[in-house]
């Protein structure tokens, strides 16, 4: 898939929600809520090495930020989960 095709796919998926990209940066799917997104990240990071997790985080950093900002202020546990994720890998 060319970079142009990847960008188009990414843009289309963003209309459906938060885009999850694999370790190579290829957009795989989109989920509609910040809660679904963090669960997708957790599921996909669980069997990876630390280096692979960092790469996955970096490939999804913009969407992680977007999802974090979309979490309702009253959902403190979810906000905290995103903060913890970002504090671990955003270096």
Backbone as XML, in Angstrom:
<?xml version="1.0"?>
<chain id="A" units="angstrom">
  <residue number="1" name="UNK">
    <atom name="N" x="0.851" y="-1.169" z="0.000"/>
    <atom name="CA" x="0.000" y="0.000" z="0.000"/>
    <atom name="C" x="0.902" y="1.239" z="0.000"/>
  </residue>
  <residue number="2" name="UNK">
    <atom name="N" x="0.628" y="2.165" z="-0.876"/>
    <atom name="CA" x="1.442" y="3.375" z="-0.969"/>
    <atom name="C" x="1.124" y="4.315" z="0.193"/>
  </residue>
  <residue number="3" name="UNK">
    <atom name="N" x="2.025" y="5.276" z="0.427"/>
    <atom name="CA" x="1.797" y="6.273" z="1.481"/>
    <atom name="C" x="0.515" y="7.048" z="1.228"/>
  </residue>
  <residue number="4" name="UNK">
    <atom name="N" x="0.240" y="7.319" z="-0.042"/>
    <atom name="CA" x="-0.982" y="8.049" z="-0.398"/>
    <atom name="C" x="-2.223" y="7.223" z="-0.046"/>
  </residue>
  <residue number="5" name="UNK">
    <atom name="N" x="-2.172" y="5.932" z="-0.350"/>
    <atom name="CA" x="-3.294" y="5.045" z="-0.022"/>
    <atom name="C" x="-3.484" y="4.943" z="1.493"/>
  </residue>
  <residue number="6" name="UNK">
    <atom name="N" x="-2.378" y="4.860" z="2.225"/>
    <atom name="CA" x="-2.453" y="4.801" z="3.684"/>
    <atom name="C" x="-3.100" y="6.059" z="4.247"/>
  </residue>
  <residue number="7" name="UNK">
    <atom name="N" x="-2.715" y="7.205" z="3.709"/>
    <atom name="CA" x="-3.272" y="8.478" z="4.173"/>
    <atom name="C" x="-4.770" y="8.542" z="3.891"/>
  </residue>
  <residue number="8" name="UNK">
    <atom name="N" x="-5.181" y="8.073" z="2.720"/>
    <atom name="CA" x="-6.607" y="8.066" z="2.376"/>
    <atom name="C" x="-7.388" y="7.145" z="3.302"/>
  </residue>
  <residue number="9" name="UNK">
    <atom name="N" x="-6.847" y="5.958" z="3.547"/>
    <atom name="CA" x="-7.501" y="5.001" z="4.442"/>
    <atom name="C" x="-7.627" y="5.589" z="5.840"/>
  </residue>
  <residue number="10" name="UNK">
    <atom name="N" x="-6.556" y="6.198" z="6.312"/>
    <atom name="CA" x="-6.546" y="6.817" z="7.632"/>
    <atom name="C" x="-7.626" y="7.895" z="7.729"/>
  </residue>
  <residue number="11" name="UNK">
    <atom name="N" x="-7.721" y="8.723" z="6.714"/>
    <atom name="CA" x="-8.699" y="9.809" z="6.712"/>
    <atom name="C" x="-10.130" y="9.271" z="6.727"/>
  </residue>
  <residue number="12" name="UNK">
    <atom name="N" x="-10.383" y="8.233" z="5.946"/>
    <atom name="CA" x="-11.718" y="7.622" z="5.909"/>
    <atom name="C" x="-12.056" y="7.027" z="7.281"/>
  </residue>
  <residue number="13" name="UNK">
    <atom name="N" x="-11.113" y="6.328" z="7.881"/>
    <atom name="CA" x="-11.352" y="5.714" z="9.185"/>
    <atom name="C" x="-11.595" y="6.752" z="10.273"/>
  </residue>
  <residue number="14" name="UNK">
    <atom name="N" x="-10.940" y="7.903" z="10.182"/>
    <atom name="CA" x="-11.119" y="8.929" z="11.197"/>
    <atom name="C" x="-12.560" y="9.430" z="11.244"/>
  </residue>
  <residue number="15" name="UNK">
    <atom name="N" x="-13.279" y="9.292" z="10.166"/>
    <atom name="CA" x="-14.691" y="9.688" z="10.166"/>
    <atom name="C" x="-15.525" y="8.761" z="11.055"/>
  </residue>
  <residue number="16" name="UNK">
    <atom name="N" x="-15.004" y="7.553" z="11.293"/>
    <atom name="CA" x="-15.713" y="6.578" z="12.129"/>
    <atom name="C" x="-15.307" y="6.653" z="13.596"/>
  </residue>
  <residue number="17" name="UNK">
    <atom name="N" x="-14.292" y="7.421" z="13.885"/>
    <atom name="CA" x="-13.852" y="7.514" z="15.279"/>
    <atom name="C" x="-12.351" y="7.630" z="15.389"/>
  </residue>
  <residue number="18" name="UNK">
    <atom name="N" x="-11.798" y="6.878" z="16.324"/>
    <atom name="CA" x="-10.372" y="6.923" z="16.620"/>
    <atom name="C" x="-9.677" y="5.780" z="15.893"/>
  </residue>
  <residue number="19" name="UNK">
    <atom name="N" x="-8.667" y="6.119" z="15.097"/>
    <atom name="CA" x="-8.000" y="5.157" z="14.221"/>
    <atom name="C" x="-6.910" y="4.412" z="14.982"/>
  </residue>
  <residue number="20" name="UNK">
    <atom name="N" x="-6.939" y="3.091" z="14.861"/>
    <atom name="CA" x="-5.864" y="2.266" z="15.403"/>
    <atom name="C" x="-4.951" y="1.862" z="14.253"/>
  </residue>
  <residue number="21" name="UNK">
    <atom name="N" x="-3.638" y="2.102" z="14.444"/>
    <atom name="CA" x="-2.629" y="1.717" z="13.448"/>
    <atom name="C" x="-1.739" y="0.630" z="14.042"/>
  </residue>
  <residue number="22" name="UNK">
    <atom name="N" x="-1.329" y="-0.301" z="13.208"/>
    <atom name="CA" x="-0.464" y="-1.378" z="13.702"/>
    <atom name="C" x="0.974" y="-0.883" z="13.879"/>
  </residue>
  <residue number="23" name="UNK">
    <atom name="N" x="1.884" y="-1.797" z="14.193"/>
    <atom name="CA" x="3.276" y="-1.449" z="14.441"/>
    <atom name="C" x="3.993" y="-0.850" z="13.254"/>
  </residue>
  <residue number="24" name="UNK">
    <atom name="N" x="3.472" y="-1.084" z="12.070"/>
    <atom name="CA" x="4.065" y="-0.507" z="10.854"/>
    <atom name="C" x="3.408" y="0.813" z="10.476"/>
  </residue>
  <residue number="25" name="UNK">
    <atom name="N" x="2.431" y="1.235" z="11.268"/>
    <atom name="CA" x="1.747" y="2.493" z="10.993"/>
    <atom name="C" x="0.584" y="2.374" z="10.029"/>
  </residue>
  <residue number="26" name="UNK">
    <atom name="N" x="0.204" y="1.144" z="9.695"/>
    <atom name="CA" x="-0.903" y="0.920" z="8.767"/>
    <atom name="C" x="-2.224" y="1.008" z="9.537"/>
  </residue>
  <residue number="27" name="UNK">
    <atom name="N" x="-3.145" y="1.864" z="9.077"/>
    <atom name="CA" x="-4.440" y="1.951" z="9.746"/>
    <atom name="C" x="-5.211" y="0.645" z="9.592"/>
  </residue>
  <residue number="28" name="UNK">
    <atom name="N" x="-5.654" y="0.110" z="10.741"/>
    <atom name="CA" x="-6.325" y="-1.184" z="10.754"/>
    <atom name="C" x="-7.833" y="-1.030" z="10.895"/>
  </residue>
  <residue number="29" name="UNK">
    <atom name="N" x="-8.237" y="-0.225" z="11.884"/>
    <atom name="CA" x="-9.672" y="-0.020" z="12.101"/>
    <atom name="C" x="-9.885" y="1.263" z="12.879"/>
  </residue>
  <residue number="30" name="UNK">
    <atom name="N" x="-11.135" y="1.568" z="13.120"/>
    <atom name="CA" x="-11.493" y="2.734" z="13.927"/>
    <atom name="C" x="-12.555" y="2.292" z="14.925"/>
  </residue>
  <residue number="31" name="UNK">
    <atom name="N" x="-12.494" y="2.898" z="16.099"/>
    <atom name="CA" x="-13.493" y="2.617" z="17.128"/>
    <atom name="C" x="-14.162" y="3.934" z="17.513"/>
  </residue>
  <residue number="32" name="UNK">
    <atom name="N" x="-15.416" y="3.882" z="17.957"/>
    <atom name="CA" x="-16.188" y="5.112" z="18.126"/>
    <atom name="C" x="-15.951" y="5.895" z="19.417"/>
  </residue>
  <residue number="33" name="UNK">
    <atom name="N" x="-15.432" y="5.247" z="20.466"/>
    <atom name="CA" x="-15.339" y="5.956" z="21.744"/>
    <atom name="C" x="-13.929" y="5.873" z="22.329"/>
  </residue>
  <residue number="34" name="UNK">
    <atom name="N" x="-13.576" y="6.820" z="23.196"/>
    <atom name="CA" x="-12.275" y="6.756" z="23.871"/>
    <atom name="C" x="-12.125" y="5.482" z="24.700"/>
  </residue>
  <residue number="35" name="UNK">
    <atom name="N" x="-13.202" y="5.008" z="25.287"/>
    <atom name="CA" x="-13.153" y="3.779" z="26.072"/>
    <atom name="C" x="-12.814" y="2.581" z="25.182"/>
  </residue>
  <residue number="36" name="UNK">
    <atom name="N" x="-13.465" y="2.498" z="24.034"/>
    <atom name="CA" x="-13.167" y="1.417" z="23.078"/>
    <atom name="C" x="-11.730" y="1.518" z="22.580"/>
  </residue>
  <residue number="37" name="UNK">
    <atom name="N" x="-11.266" y="2.741" z="22.391"/>
    <atom name="CA" x="-9.923" y="2.937" z="21.840"/>
    <atom name="C" x="-8.848" y="2.457" z="22.816"/>
  </residue>
  <residue number="38" name="UNK">
    <atom name="N" x="-8.981" y="2.828" z="24.086"/>
    <atom name="CA" x="-7.953" y="2.389" z="25.033"/>
    <atom name="C" x="-7.985" y="0.878" z="25.199"/>
  </residue>
  <residue number="39" name="UNK">
    <atom name="N" x="-9.165" y="0.278" z="25.097"/>
    <atom name="CA" x="-9.253" y="-1.183" z="25.166"/>
    <atom name="C" x="-8.574" y="-1.821" z="23.962"/>
  </residue>
  <residue number="40" name="UNK">
    <atom name="N" x="-8.741" y="-1.231" z="22.796"/>
    <atom name="CA" x="-8.070" y="-1.724" z="21.585"/>
    <atom name="C" x="-6.558" y="-1.652" z="21.760"/>
  </residue>
  <residue number="41" name="UNK">
    <atom name="N" x="-6.077" y="-0.531" z="22.299"/>
    <atom name="CA" x="-4.641" y="-0.386" z="22.538"/>
    <atom name="C" x="-4.143" y="-1.451" z="23.514"/>
  </residue>
  <residue number="42" name="UNK">
    <atom name="N" x="-4.847" y="-1.617" z="24.607"/>
    <atom name="CA" x="-4.438" y="-2.607" z="25.616"/>
    <atom name="C" x="-4.381" y="-4.011" z="25.015"/>
  </residue>
  <residue number="43" name="UNK">
    <atom name="N" x="-5.414" y="-4.371" z="24.278"/>
    <atom name="CA" x="-5.465" y="-5.703" z="23.671"/>
    <atom name="C" x="-4.301" y="-5.930" z="22.721"/>
  </residue>
  <residue number="44" name="UNK">
    <atom name="N" x="-3.963" y="-4.911" z="21.959"/>
    <atom name="CA" x="-2.905" y="-5.064" z="20.964"/>
    <atom name="C" x="-1.507" y="-4.937" z="21.549"/>
  </residue>
  <residue number="45" name="UNK">
    <atom name="N" x="-1.376" y="-4.285" z="22.692"/>
    <atom name="CA" x="-0.063" y="-4.127" z="23.315"/>
    <atom name="C" x="0.297" y="-5.304" z="24.221"/>
  </residue>
  <residue number="46" name="UNK">
    <atom name="N" x="-0.669" y="-6.076" z="24.613"/>
    <atom name="CA" x="-0.457" y="-7.082" z="25.661"/>
    <atom name="C" x="0.626" y="-8.108" z="25.336"/>
  </residue>
  <residue number="47" name="UNK">
    <atom name="N" x="0.738" y="-8.517" z="24.119"/>
    <atom name="CA" x="1.710" y="-9.562" z="23.762"/>
    <atom name="C" x="2.968" y="-9.025" z="23.079"/>
  </residue>
  <residue number="48" name="UNK">
    <atom name="N" x="3.194" y="-7.735" z="23.164"/>
    <atom name="CA" x="4.336" y="-7.118" z="22.491"/>
    <atom name="C" x="5.513" y="-6.904" z="23.446"/>
  </residue>
  <residue number="49" name="UNK">
    <atom name="N" x="6.686" y="-6.762" z="22.870"/>
    <atom name="CA" x="7.858" y="-6.383" z="23.660"/>
    <atom name="C" x="7.750" y="-4.900" z="23.994"/>
  </residue>
  <residue number="50" name="UNK">
    <atom name="N" x="8.560" y="-4.445" z="24.919"/>
    <atom name="CA" x="8.549" y="-3.034" z="25.301"/>
    <atom name="C" x="8.850" y="-2.132" z="24.094"/>
  </residue>
  <residue number="51" name="UNK">
    <atom name="N" x="9.799" y="-2.530" z="23.286"/>
    <atom name="CA" x="10.147" y="-1.748" z="22.090"/>
    <atom name="C" x="8.970" y="-1.682" z="21.112"/>
  </residue>
  <residue number="52" name="UNK">
    <atom name="N" x="8.287" y="-2.796" z="20.922"/>
    <atom name="CA" x="7.133" y="-2.849" z="20.026"/>
    <atom name="C" x="5.988" y="-1.988" z="20.569"/>
  </residue>
  <residue number="53" name="UNK">
    <atom name="N" x="5.812" y="-1.989" z="21.891"/>
    <atom name="CA" x="4.777" y="-1.147" z="22.505"/>
    <atom name="C" x="5.053" y="0.326" z="22.246"/>
  </residue>
  <residue number="54" name="UNK">
    <atom name="N" x="6.299" y="0.727" z="22.393"/>
    <atom name="CA" x="6.664" y="2.130" z="22.143"/>
    <atom name="C" x="6.384" y="2.511" z="20.697"/>
  </residue>
  <residue number="55" name="UNK">
    <atom name="N" x="6.726" y="1.607" z="19.796"/>
    <atom name="CA" x="6.479" y="1.864" z="18.375"/>
    <atom name="C" x="4.985" y="1.978" z="18.096"/>
  </residue>
  <residue number="56" name="UNK">
    <atom name="N" x="4.203" y="1.084" z="18.684"/>
    <atom name="CA" x="2.750" y="1.134" z="18.511"/>
    <atom name="C" x="2.196" y="2.436" z="19.085"/>
  </residue>
  <residue number="57" name="UNK">
    <atom name="N" x="2.676" y="2.821" z="20.259"/>
    <atom name="CA" x="2.256" y="4.085" z="20.864"/>
    <atom name="C" x="2.586" y="5.249" z="19.927"/>
  </residue>
  <residue number="58" name="UNK">
    <atom name="N" x="3.806" y="5.286" z="19.423"/>
    <atom name="CA" x="4.209" y="6.388" z="18.538"/>
    <atom name="C" x="3.370" y="6.441" z="17.271"/>
  </residue>
  <residue number="59" name="UNK">
    <atom name="N" x="3.012" y="5.286" z="16.734"/>
    <atom name="CA" x="2.181" y="5.244" z="15.523"/>
    <atom name="C" x="0.761" y="5.729" z="15.779"/>
  </residue>
  <residue number="60" name="UNK">
    <atom name="N" x="0.329" y="5.689" z="17.035"/>
    <atom name="CA" x="-1.036" y="6.066" z="17.385"/>
    <atom name="C" x="-1.121" y="7.305" z="18.263"/>
  </residue>
  <residue number="61" name="UNK">
    <atom name="N" x="-0.001" y="7.971" z="18.485"/>
    <atom name="CA" x="0.063" y="9.075" z="19.434"/>
    <atom name="C" x="-0.968" y="10.173" z="19.152"/>
  </residue>
  <residue number="62" name="UNK">
    <atom name="N" x="-1.154" y="10.545" z="17.896"/>
    <atom name="CA" x="-2.127" y="11.600" z="17.585"/>
    <atom name="C" x="-3.544" y="11.178" z="17.952"/>
  </residue>
  <residue number="63" name="UNK">
    <atom name="N" x="-3.870" y="9.911" z="17.721"/>
    <atom name="CA" x="-5.206" y="9.418" z="18.042"/>
    <atom name="C" x="-5.381" y="9.219" z="19.551"/>
  </residue>
  <residue number="64" name="UNK">
    <atom name="N" x="-4.302" y="8.863" z="20.225"/>
    <atom name="CA" x="-4.341" y="8.746" z="21.683"/>
    <atom name="C" x="-4.643" y="10.110" z="22.290"/>
  </residue>
  <residue number="65" name="UNK">
    <atom name="N" x="-3.977" y="11.140" z="21.798"/>
    <atom name="CA" x="-4.232" y="12.506" z="22.273"/>
    <atom name="C" x="-5.676" y="12.919" z="21.991"/>
  </residue>
  <residue number="66" name="UNK">
    <atom name="N" x="-6.124" y="12.611" z="20.788"/>
    <atom name="CA" x="-7.495" y="12.952" z="20.391"/>
    <atom name="C" x="-8.513" y="12.251" z="21.295"/>
  </residue>
  <residue number="67" name="UNK">
    <atom name="N" x="-8.279" y="10.976" z="21.572"/>
    <atom name="CA" x="-9.188" y="10.218" z="22.437"/>
    <atom name="C" x="-9.147" y="10.754" z="23.865"/>
  </residue>
  <residue number="68" name="UNK">
    <atom name="N" x="-7.960" y="11.065" z="24.353"/>
    <atom name="CA" x="-7.817" y="11.620" z="25.703"/>
    <atom name="C" x="-8.619" y="12.915" z="25.831"/>
  </residue>
  <residue number="69" name="UNK">
    <atom name="N" x="-8.499" y="13.772" z="24.856"/>
    <atom name="CA" x="-9.213" y="15.056" z="24.877"/>
    <atom name="C" x="-10.725" y="14.872" z="24.773"/>
  </residue>
  <residue number="70" name="UNK">
    <atom name="N" x="-11.153" y="13.751" z="24.211"/>
    <atom name="CA" x="-12.584" y="13.492" z="24.048"/>
    <atom name="C" x="-13.225" y="12.845" z="25.281"/>
  </residue>
  <residue number="71" name="UNK">
    <atom name="N" x="-12.404" y="12.404" z="26.227"/>
    <atom name="CA" x="-12.949" y="11.792" z="27.442"/>
    <atom name="C" x="-13.667" y="12.861" z="28.255"/>
  </residue>
  <residue number="72" name="UNK">
    <atom name="N" x="-14.864" y="12.537" z="28.700"/>
    <atom name="CA" x="-15.627" y="13.474" z="29.522"/>
    <atom name="C" x="-14.914" y="13.685" z="30.850"/>
  </residue>
  <residue number="73" name="UNK">
    <atom name="N" x="-14.943" y="14.924" z="31.331"/>
    <atom name="CA" x="-14.258" y="15.273" z="32.572"/>
    <atom name="C" x="-14.715" y="14.422" z="33.750"/>
  </residue>
  <residue number="74" name="UNK">
    <atom name="N" x="-15.978" y="14.030" z="33.759"/>
    <atom name="CA" x="-16.505" y="13.241" z="34.873"/>
    <atom name="C" x="-15.986" y="11.800" z="34.887"/>
  </residue>
  <residue number="75" name="UNK">
    <atom name="N" x="-15.431" y="11.345" z="33.774"/>
    <atom name="CA" x="-14.907" y="9.974" z="33.690"/>
    <atom name="C" x="-13.440" y="9.966" z="34.134"/>
  </residue>
  <residue number="76" name="UNK">
    <atom name="N" x="-13.248" y="10.114" z="35.424"/>
    <atom name="CA" x="-11.907" y="10.258" z="35.988"/>
    <atom name="C" x="-11.037" y="9.020" z="35.775"/>
  </residue>
  <residue number="77" name="UNK">
    <atom name="N" x="-11.616" y="7.849" z="35.886"/>
    <atom name="CA" x="-10.838" y="6.616" z="35.728"/>
    <atom name="C" x="-10.281" y="6.493" z="34.309"/>
  </residue>
  <residue number="78" name="UNK">
    <atom name="N" x="-11.098" y="6.811" z="33.317"/>
    <atom name="CA" x="-10.638" y="6.729" z="31.930"/>
    <atom name="C" x="-9.590" y="7.798" z="31.648"/>
  </residue>
  <residue number="79" name="UNK">
    <atom name="N" x="-9.814" y="9.011" z="32.145"/>
    <atom name="CA" x="-8.814" y="10.080" z="31.994"/>
    <atom name="C" x="-7.478" y="9.626" z="32.579"/>
  </residue>
  <residue number="80" name="UNK">
    <atom name="N" x="-7.546" y="9.033" z="33.770"/>
    <atom name="CA" x="-6.336" y="8.574" z="34.445"/>
    <atom name="C" x="-5.642" y="7.468" z="33.663"/>
  </residue>
  <residue number="81" name="UNK">
    <atom name="N" x="-6.407" y="6.586" z="33.047"/>
    <atom name="CA" x="-5.826" y="5.518" z="32.229"/>
    <atom name="C" x="-5.040" y="6.091" z="31.059"/>
  </residue>
  <residue number="82" name="UNK">
    <atom name="N" x="-5.601" y="7.088" z="30.407"/>
    <atom name="CA" x="-4.894" y="7.731" z="29.297"/>
    <atom name="C" x="-3.642" y="8.459" z="29.798"/>
  </residue>
  <residue number="83" name="UNK">
    <atom name="N" x="-3.754" y="9.142" z="30.919"/>
    <atom name="CA" x="-2.590" y="9.849" z="31.476"/>
    <atom name="C" x="-1.465" y="8.864" z="31.773"/>
  </residue>
  <residue number="84" name="UNK">
    <atom name="N" x="-1.812" y="7.725" z="32.353"/>
    <atom name="CA" x="-0.806" y="6.723" z="32.689"/>
    <atom name="C" x="-0.148" y="6.178" z="31.424"/>
  </residue>
  <residue number="85" name="UNK">
    <atom name="N" x="-0.948" y="5.854" z="30.438"/>
    <atom name="CA" x="-0.419" y="5.355" z="29.164"/>
    <atom name="C" x="0.559" y="6.361" z="28.557"/>
  </residue>
  <residue number="86" name="UNK">
    <atom name="N" x="0.157" y="7.618" z="28.543"/>
    <atom name="CA" x="1.018" y="8.639" z="27.950"/>
    <atom name="C" x="2.275" y="8.868" z="28.780"/>
  </residue>
  <residue number="87" name="UNK">
    <atom name="N" x="2.188" y="8.772" z="30.092"/>
    <atom name="CA" x="3.374" y="8.980" z="30.926"/>
    <atom name="C" x="4.390" y="7.862" z="30.737"/>
  </residue>
  <residue number="88" name="UNK">
    <atom name="N" x="3.931" y="6.675" z="30.414"/>
    <atom name="CA" x="4.829" y="5.541" z="30.218"/>
    <atom name="C" x="5.544" y="5.626" z="28.872"/>
  </residue>
  <residue number="89" name="UNK">
    <atom name="N" x="4.813" y="5.927" z="27.808"/>
    <atom name="CA" x="5.368" y="5.816" z="26.460"/>
    <atom name="C" x="5.664" y="7.128" z="25.745"/>
  </residue>
  <residue number="90" name="UNK">
    <atom name="N" x="5.174" y="8.234" z="26.232"/>
    <atom name="CA" x="5.367" y="9.508" z="25.545"/>
    <atom name="C" x="6.675" y="10.145" z="25.989"/>
  </residue>
  <residue number="91" name="UNK">
    <atom name="N" x="7.775" y="9.591" z="25.479"/>
    <atom name="CA" x="9.114" y="10.082" z="25.870"/>
    <atom name="C" x="9.958" y="10.328" z="24.662"/>
  </residue>
</chain>
